[in-house]
Amino acid sequence: MSEKDPIRRRVWDRLEADDIARFPFPPHGRITNFDGADAAAERAVSLPELADADAVKANPDAPQLPLRRKLLHNGTTVYMAVPRLAADRPFVELDPEEIGDLDAAATISQMSNYGRKVGPEEVPPLDAIVVGSVAVTEDGARVGKGEGYSDLEYAVLRGLELVDDDTPVVTTVHDVQLLEEEVDTERYDVPIDVVCTPTRTVRTETTRPRPTGIFWDDLDAKRLEEIPVLDRLREEESDG
């Protein structure tokens, strides 16, 4: 069992018990939607890191839907990963100049209908990354839902030099998901720079190291088989 599992369970239980969680249900096992997600998104989109961004990679989960919509309405091109990166072209490019219904395009169910599937080599250098979180600490440690895809997306983009140490990572969560305790992280965990809740904006000033690329020895054969782009990138690195 991961050391983060008790934190996940505790946060999910509180989101449910305090009637903070919002559709889809149940809150457990997912990046949980929460009451106040729109207010948190409004704080986030006003950040200088996002307000003037040309291109942002954003997670497809429900609590970040208001933020994706606001980014598109601001003229920002948003890149969303297909579920589990299970495609040769694992990102969907949402260019607001090419989309008639920005609100629909920002949803996970409609993104492929309005956007264009692209490989990571077609993604431009990114101005910022938006991630979902189950919990996050005030010093920038992120707890996801435990599958590792968000960190893997970052590693792919980092390996292609589309993000670097200066690319800000932003998350939106409910206030109860912002923790004061210490959380241990692994070398592949991506730290958070800015946390926006419905009532607060927290700049973590994190000193936690960022992954510099893909840690191939952490990936088993099953995951390499499930995610076509990984196999291709490994071959390219070997050839290089």
C-alpha positions in Angstrom: 0.0 0.0 0.0 1.3 3.5 -0.9 2.0 5.9 1.9 -0.4 8.3 0.1 -3.3 5.9 0.3 -4.4 6.9 3.8 -4.3 10.5 2.8 -6.5 9.8 -0.3 -9.0 7.9 1.8 -9.2 10.6 4.5 -9.7 13.4 1.9 -12.3 11.4 -0.1 -14.2 10.6 3.1 -14.3 14.2 4.2 -15.4 15.4 0.8 -18.3 13.0 1.0 -19.2 13.4 4.6 -19.2 17.2 4.5 -21.3 17.3 1.3 -18.4 19.0 -0.6 -18.2 16.5 -3.5 -20.2 17.2 -6.6 -21.1 15.0 -9.6 -19.7 12.6 -10.8 -20.1 10.3 -7.8 -18.8 8.6 -5.8 -16.0 10.9 -4.9 -13.6 8.1 -4.1 -11.1 6.8 -6.7 -11.1 9.9 -8.8 -10.0 13.6 -9.0 -13.1 14.6 -7.1 -15.4 17.4 -8.3 -16.1 19.9 -5.5 -18.4 22.7 -4.5 -16.7 25.9 -5.4 -14.8 24.6 -8.4 -15.9 27.6 -10.5 -14.6 30.1 -7.8 -11.3 28.3 -7.7 -11.1 28.4 -11.5 -11.8 32.1 -11.5 -8.8 32.6 -9.1 -6.6 30.4 -11.3 -7.4 32.1 -14.6 -6.6 35.5 -13.1 -3.0 34.3 -12.3 -0.4 35.9 -14.5 0.9 32.4 -15.3 -2.5 31.6 -16.9 -4.1 35.0 -17.8 -1.7 35.6 -20.7 -0.9 32.0 -21.6 -0.9 30.9 -25.3 -0.7 27.2 -24.7 -1.6 25.2 -21.5 -1.7 21.4 -20.9 -4.8 20.7 -18.7 -6.1 17.5 -17.1 -9.5 16.3 -18.3 -11.2 15.8 -14.9 -14.5 17.4 -13.8 -13.2 19.9 -11.2 -11.0 21.6 -13.7 -13.7 21.9 -16.4 -14.6 25.5 -15.3 -10.9 26.4 -15.7 -10.5 24.8 -19.1 -13.6 26.7 -20.3 -12.2 30.0 -18.9 -8.9 29.4 -20.6 -10.5 28.7 -24.0 -12.7 31.8 -23.6 -9.5 33.8 -22.9 -8.0 32.6 -26.2 -5.6 30.0 -24.8 -5.0 26.8 -26.7 -5.6 23.9 -24.4 -4.1 20.5 -24.7 -5.8 17.6 -23.0 -4.6 14.0 -22.7 -6.7 11.1 -24.0 -7.7 8.7 -21.2 -4.6 6.7 -20.0 -2.6 8.1 -22.9 -3.9 5.1 -24.9 -3.4 6.4 -28.4 -0.6 7.0 -30.9 -1.5 10.7 -30.7 -2.3 11.0 -27.0 -3.2 14.7 -26.8 -6.2 16.6 -28.0 -5.5 20.2 -29.2 -8.3 22.6 -28.5 -7.7 25.8 -30.4 -10.4 28.4 -29.5 -10.1 30.0 -32.9 -11.2 26.8 -34.6 -14.0 25.9 -32.2 -17.6 27.0 -32.3 -18.8 25.8 -28.9 -16.0 26.4 -26.4 -18.0 25.2 -23.4 -18.7 21.8 -25.0 -15.2 21.4 -26.3 -13.8 21.6 -22.8 -15.6 18.5 -21.6 -14.0 15.1 -21.7 -17.0 13.6 -23.6 -16.8 16.2 -26.4 -13.1 17.2 -26.6 -12.3 14.7 -29.4 -15.3 16.0 -31.5 -14.1 19.6 -31.4 -10.3 19.2 -31.0 -7.5 17.7 -33.1 -5.6 14.6 -31.9 -1.8 15.3 -31.9 1.3 13.5 -30.9 3.6 15.1 -28.2 6.0 16.3 -30.9 3.1 18.5 -32.3 2.6 20.2 -28.9 4.3 23.6 -28.7 6.4 24.7 -25.7 3.8 25.2 -22.9 3.3 28.3 -20.8 1.8 26.3 -17.9 0.4 23.0 -16.8 -2.9 22.5 -15.0 -3.3 19.3 -13.0 -6.0 17.8 -10.8 -5.3 16.7 -7.2 -6.8 14.6 -4.5 -4.8 16.7 -2.0 -1.9 19.1 -2.1 0.4 20.5 0.7 1.3 24.1 1.2 4.9 23.3 0.2 3.8 21.8 -3.1 3.5 18.1 -2.6 0.7 16.7 -4.8 -1.3 13.6 -4.1 -3.1 12.3 -7.2 -5.6 9.4 -7.4 -2.7 6.9 -7.6 -2.5 5.9 -11.3 0.5 8.1 -12.2 -0.7 9.3 -15.6 -0.5 13.0 -14.8 3.2 12.6 -13.8 3.8 10.5 -16.8 2.4 13.1 -19.1 4.7 15.7 -17.6 7.7 13.4 -18.0 6.9 12.9 -21.7 6.6 16.7 -22.2 9.8 17.3 -20.2 11.7 14.7 -22.2 10.7 16.6 -25.4 11.8 19.9 -23.8 8.2 21.3 -24.0 8.3 22.1 -20.3 11.2 22.9 -18.0 11.9 23.9 -14.4 10.3 27.3 -15.0 7.0 26.0 -16.4 4.4 26.7 -13.6 2.2 23.9 -12.4 -1.2 25.0 -11.1 -4.0 23.0 -9.4 -7.5 23.8 -8.2 -8.9 22.1 -5.1 -11.3 22.7 -2.3 -9.9 24.2 0.9 -10.1 20.9 2.8 -7.9 19.3 0.2 -5.1 21.8 1.0 -3.0 20.1 3.8 -0.5 21.4 6.2 1.1 18.1 7.0 4.3 16.7 5.5 3.9 14.3 2.5 6.7 12.2 1.1 7.0 12.2 -2.7 8.8 10.1 -5.2 11.3 11.2 -7.9 8.6 11.1 -10.6 6.1 13.2 -8.6 5.5 16.7 -10.1 5.4 19.5 -7.5 2.8 22.2 -7.5 3.7 25.9 -7.8 0.3 27.5 -7.3 -2.8 26.2 -5.5 -6.2 27.9 -6.0 -9.1 27.1 -3.7 -12.5 28.8 -3.7 -11.1 31.2 -1.0 -7.3 31.2 -1.3 -4.5 31.5 -3.7 -1.3 29.8 -2.3 2.1 30.1 -3.9 3.9 27.1 -2.5 7.4 28.4 -3.3 8.2 24.7 -3.6 11.8 23.5 -3.5 10.9 19.9 -4.4 12.7 18.7 -7.5 10.9 18.2 -10.8 11.3 15.1 -12.9 13.7 15.8 -15.8 12.2 13.2 -18.1 10.9 9.6 -18.2 12.3 7.2 -15.6 12.2 4.1 -17.8 13.2 1.7 -15.1 10.0 2.6 -13.2 7.8 1.4 -16.1 6.8 -2.2 -16.5 6.2 -4.0 -19.9 2.4 -3.8 -19.4 2.5 0.0 -19.2 4.8 0.3 -22.1 2.5 -1.8 -24.2 -0.6 0.1 -23.1 0.9 3.5 -24.0 2.2 3.5 -27.6 3.9 6.8 -27.4 6.2 5.5 -24.6 7.5 2.7 -26.8 8.2 5.1 -29.6 10.0 7.7 -27.4 12.2 5.0 -25.9 13.2 3.9 -29.3 14.0 7.5 -30.3 16.1 8.0 -27.2 18.0 4.8 -27.9 18.6 5.9 -31.5 19.8 9.3 -30.3 
